[in-house]
Amino acid sequence: MALRKMVERFTKPVEDQDREKLMEFCEAKQGVHTDELQPRSFTRVVGEVTSVRVVPRAGAPCLEVTVNDGHGQVTAVFFGRKKLAGLNPGRRLVVEGVVASAHQRYFLFNPVYELLA
């Protein structure tokens, strides 16, 4: 049995191993899975920042932070911001807010966030 796990560990792609570790971390922090999000409901998502970009909306800058929890993605949108200290790809965090849905994507507008170590 131990030999089977060792062989599986060495043959499994690194992306799958990373996703499994991220899912275990998110389970421990008790967040809602992104594949279970319901529009117009308050939620708490734990995950890892995969991308950060500045997008102009209505003539003002907006910071879009994509958070992945291993099950899917949610985009946290911070209006009027070009950057937030500590929000870099690879950083783990908790975001809380009301879920909005558009074009088969989920958004949290101006969510409360907590950076995790």
C-alpha positions in Angstrom: 0.0 0.0 0.0 2.8 2.4 0.9 4.6 1.6 -2.4 1.4 2.4 -4.3 1.1 5.8 -2.7 4.7 6.6 -3.4 4.4 5.6 -7.1 1.2 7.7 -7.3 3.0 10.7 -5.8 5.8 10.5 -8.3 3.6 9.9 -11.3 0.8 12.4 -10.6 1.2 15.8 -12.3 2.5 18.6 -10.1 -0.6 20.7 -10.9 -2.9 18.0 -9.5 -0.7 17.7 -6.3 -0.8 21.5 -5.8 -4.6 21.6 -6.3 -5.1 18.8 -3.8 -2.9 20.7 -1.2 -4.9 23.9 -1.8 -8.2 22.1 -1.4 -7.0 20.6 1.9 -5.9 24.0 3.1 -9.3 25.6 2.2 -11.2 22.7 3.9 -9.3 23.4 7.1 -10.3 27.1 7.1 -13.9 26.2 6.5 -14.8 28.3 3.5 -17.6 27.8 1.0 -16.4 25.9 -2.2 -16.6 28.1 -5.3 -18.6 25.4 -7.1 -21.3 25.8 -4.4 -21.7 29.6 -4.6 -25.3 31.0 -4.8 -25.9 34.4 -6.3 -27.1 37.1 -3.9 -25.9 35.3 -0.8 -23.3 36.3 1.7 -20.3 33.9 1.6 -16.8 33.3 2.8 -14.3 31.9 0.3 -10.8 30.7 1.3 -8.3 30.4 -1.5 -5.2 31.5 -3.3 -4.7 34.5 -5.6 -4.1 33.4 -9.1 -4.2 36.7 -10.9 -4.4 40.5 -10.2 -5.2 43.0 -12.9 -6.4 46.6 -13.1 -9.5 47.1 -15.3 -11.2 50.4 -16.0 -14.9 50.4 -15.2 -17.0 53.6 -15.9 -13.8 55.6 -16.2 -12.4 54.6 -12.8 -9.8 51.9 -12.1 -10.9 48.6 -10.6 -8.6 46.0 -9.1 -9.8 42.5 -10.1 -8.3 39.7 -8.0 -9.0 36.1 -9.0 -9.2 33.7 -6.1 -9.0 29.9 -6.7 -9.9 27.3 -4.0 -9.2 24.2 -6.1 -12.9 23.7 -7.0 -13.3 26.9 -9.1 -12.7 30.6 -9.2 -14.3 33.8 -7.9 -13.3 37.3 -8.8 -13.0 39.9 -6.0 -13.5 43.4 -7.5 -12.2 46.4 -5.6 -13.6 49.7 -7.1 -11.4 52.8 -7.3 -8.2 50.8 -6.5 -5.1 50.2 -8.6 -3.4 48.0 -6.0 -3.8 46.6 -2.5 -0.8 45.8 -0.3 -0.1 42.1 0.0 -2.5 40.9 -2.8 -0.1 39.2 -5.1 -0.4 35.9 -7.1 0.3 32.9 -4.8 -1.0 34.7 -1.6 -3.7 32.8 0.4 -6.6 34.8 1.7 -10.2 34.8 2.9 -12.7 37.0 1.1 -16.2 37.7 2.4 -19.1 39.4 0.6 -22.3 39.0 -1.4 -21.9 36.9 -4.5 -22.9 38.3 -7.9 -23.1 36.3 -11.1 -22.6 37.5 -14.6 -21.7 35.6 -17.8 -21.2 32.3 -15.9 -18.6 33.9 -13.6 -18.9 34.8 -9.9 -17.9 38.1 -8.4 -17.6 39.7 -4.9 -17.7 43.5 -5.1 -15.7 45.3 -2.5 -15.3 42.3 -0.3 -13.8 42.2 3.2 -10.5 40.3 2.9 -8.0 38.8 5.3 -4.5 37.8 4.3 -3.4 34.4 5.5 0.2 33.3 6.2 
